[in-house]
Amino acid sequence: MLDEIYKVKIEEIFEGPMDLLVHLVRKNEVDIHDIPVAVITDQYIEYIEWMKSMNIDLVGDFLVMASTLIHIKSKMLLPFHETDEEDPRMDIARPLAEFLTMKSAAQELEGRNLLGRDTFIRDPDNKNFIDDKNNEIIKVGLFELIDAFKKIIGDIKIDNSVEFSADSISVKEKINEIIALLEKHKSLTFNEMFDGSYVKSDIIITFLAILEMVKLSLINIVQHVQTGIIRLFYI
């Protein structure tokens, strides 16, 4: 079983529970003061369950946030009179607004353009990530990676069962494979990391290896704003 082989701890890497909420608000293109609580709550819980199934070790704050959303969702089902009571969604809208303000200030200090345009070399075998003056690169978070990975899983025709045998490659071995590839090619797109993989266990191990490499500060992961392509760079 996967839990007998590897577990990724996301504490101290990537983002926390509030970042997941921000991700869902932006993904659904809604105003933070007019959040469709039922929809966001269901999606939030879905992400948590998915991460658990992938053996991504969640910190308790994720579950606290889920409980808060469920509580607000239940309050929204009760009769509400705007003149008598505050909108229950303000319990999450206010801290969310404060979080976005602090996050924006932090991003302005560190700079969103992590890599200059001269970092990206022309690759004749990959025309989807070409060096040009319009290359705006942003940092990729955990939940963008999850969305990209879920799309890969959905696009590849594979068996739904996940079987791990003694012959299965370990995360450590997969990390060494990825390092060798990145040393050879300088960088690779996220999708290229899964080329030729049709066994679900291999695909999952690759994803967990990528997360671990981020945790170990072995790679940078960025996204091209214009194309949406995610690319990995070996540090």
N, C-alpha and C positions, 0 to 999 in steps of 0.2 A: 504494500500500500504506500501511497505517496507520503502520508504522515510519518511513516517509518523511515523515509529516506531523507526528506528535507523540509524545513519550515523557514520561510522568510519572515524576518521581523522588520516591520516598516517604521518602528519608532526610530527617531533621529535621522531618518531619510525621507525624501519626498515630502508629503504633506499630511496634515491631520484632518480631523472630522469637519472642521469649518471649511477647509479647502474643497472637500467633497461637496458640501452644500453649495459653495460658490460655483463649482463645476456644473452642477445640475441646474442652477439658476440660469447660468449662461447658455447651457446646452438647450434649455427649454425657451430661451429668449424671453424671460419674464422680468418684471420689475421687482426688486427686493421688497417693496412695500405692497405688492399685490401678488404674493406667492400662492400658486395653486397647491395648498398644503397636501391635499390627498395625493396628487400626482407626484410631488417631490418626495413625500414620505415613502411611497411605494418604491420609487426608484432608488432612494437612499438605502432602504432595506435590501433591495435587490443587489446593489453593489456590495453591501456587507456580506450577504450570503455567498455571492460569487467569490469574494476574496477569501472567505473561510474555506470554500471548496477547493481553492488553489493553494491552501496552506499558507496564506499570507496572514501572519500573526497580527491581529488587530489590538490596538491599545484600548483600554476601557473607555476613553473619551468618545470613541466612535459609537459605542453602545449607549452612552449617556445622551449623545446627540439624537440617536434614533428614538430613544425614549421620550425626549423633549418633543420631537416632531409628532410622535404618536399621540402625546398628550394634547398638543395644539390641534391636531386633526380631530380628536374626540370633542374638544371644546367647540370646534367649528360646526359640529353637528347639532349643537344645542341652539335653541332660539336666541337670536342676537338682536339687541336694540342699540343702534349706533349712539343714541343720545344718552344711554345709561351706562354703557360699558365700552372699554377700549377694545379694539380689534385684537383678538388673541394672537394674531400673526405678528404683532409688534414685539412679542416675547422673543422672536427670532430675528425680526427685521432690524431692530436696534443694534444688537451685538453683531449682526452681519454687516451693517453699514460701518460700524466702528472697525471691524476686521478688515474690510475693503480699504478703508482710509489708511490704516497702518500698513497693509500689504502694498498699497500703491506707493507710499512713501519709501518703503524698504526697496521696492523694485527700482524706483527712481535713483536711489543711492548706488545700488550695485550695477544698474544698467541692464536693460533687457537684451541688448545686442551683445551676446556672449562672445561671439567669434567674428572677426572682421572678414570682409569679403575676400581678402587675399588668402585666407586660410583654406578656402575651397578650391581645390585644383580641378582643372577640366578633366573629366573622365570620359573617354571615347566610348566606353561600354555602358555608360549611364547618362543619358541626355536629360534626365528628369531633375537634375540638380546642378545646373550650370552656373559657373561663376559670372555674375553680372552685377551691374550697379543697383539692381532692384532686389538684391538678396537681403531680406530682413529676417533675421534669425531670432527665435525666442526659445526660452528654456521649456523643456517638456516635463510635465508633472506625472505623477503616478496614474492619475485617472485618465489622462490622454493616452498613456501607454496601455491601460486596460482596455479602452475603447478600440485602439488599433489592434490589440491582440484578439479581442472578441471578434473583430471583423475577419481576421485571419482564420480563426477557428471556424467561423461561419462559412468562409469561402472555400476551405479545403474539404474535400470529400473524405472524411475519416470515420473510423468506428467510434461510436460514442463511449464505449467502455475504455477505462484507463487501467492498463495492466502493467505492473512493474515486476521485472524478474531480476535475478541475480546478475544477468548480463546487461541490464539497463545501464546506460552511461550515467555517471554521477554529475551533480552540479559542478563540482570542482573540475572534472574532466571537460565538461562543456565550456567552462570559463577558459580553460587552456586552449580549446579549439577556437573560441571566439577571438582570443588574443592573437593567435596565429593568423587568423583571417584578417584582422584589423592591421596587423603589422605588415601584411602583404598588400592590402588594398587601401591603406590609409584611413578609409572610412567606408561604412556600408549603410544602406537604408535599413530601416526596421524590418520591412518586408523581406529583404534579401537574407536576413538572419534565419528565415524559416524556409528558404527555397529547398525543395527536395525532401521536406519532412512531411510524411503522411501518417505517421504513427502519433497518436495523441500524446502519449507519454513523452516522446521526444520533443514535441512542440512545447509542452508544459515545462520540461526541464530547461529548454532554451530560454523561455521567458523568465523563469526563476533565476537562471544564471545571469541574465541581463540586470535584473533587480539587484542581485548580490554585487555585481560589478559596480553599479552606481553607489551602493552602500560603501564599497571599498575604495571609492574614488578612482576607479580604473578607467572609466569612460565618461565622456560628456554626451548627453542626448539633447539634440536641438531639433526644432521644426522650422521648415521654410514657410513663411507666412503666406506667400502667393500660391504655392502648390500644395501645401499641407503635408509634404513629405517629411517624415521623421528620419533623422540620420544619427548614427553612432560614431563617435570619434574616440580613439584610444589615446589616453592621456600620457 
